[in-house]
Amino acid sequence: MIAFEQLPKSIKKSLRYINQDVKSIEKLEQLEKTLVLYIKKRKLQLKNED
């Protein structure tokens, strides 16, 4: 796993937002669904390029 210091600035900001500002399980679950959706979409794109 990549060390926190080596992550892109935008990812660090997102993780800090999750840790500091998300106050409800509903909001956290919404963020999780969105992130998973975009990760799956990108994985599919990368697999199709090969």
ChimeraX attribute file (.defattr): number of C-alpha atoms within 10 A of each C-alpha:
attribute: neighborCount
match mode: 1-to-1
recipient: residues
	/A:1	3
	/A:2	6
	/A:3	6
	/A:4	11
	/A:5	8
	/A:6	8
	/A:7	11
	/A:8	9
	/A:9	11
	/A:10	9
	/A:11	11
	/A:12	14
	/A:13	12
	/A:14	12
	/A:15	13
	/A:16	12
	/A:17	11
	/A:18	14
	/A:19	11
	/A:20	9
	/A:21	9
	/A:22	13
	/A:23	10
	/A:24	8
	/A:25	9
	/A:26	10
	/A:27	11
	/A:28	14
	/A:29	11
	/A:30	10
	/A:31	15
	/A:32	11
	/A:33	11
	/A:34	11
	/A:35	12
	/A:36	11
	/A:37	12
	/A:38	11
	/A:39	12
	/A:40	11
	/A:41	11
	/A:42	12
	/A:43	12
	/A:44	11
	/A:45	11
	/A:46	10
	/A:47	8
	/A:48	8
	/A:49	7
	/A:50	5
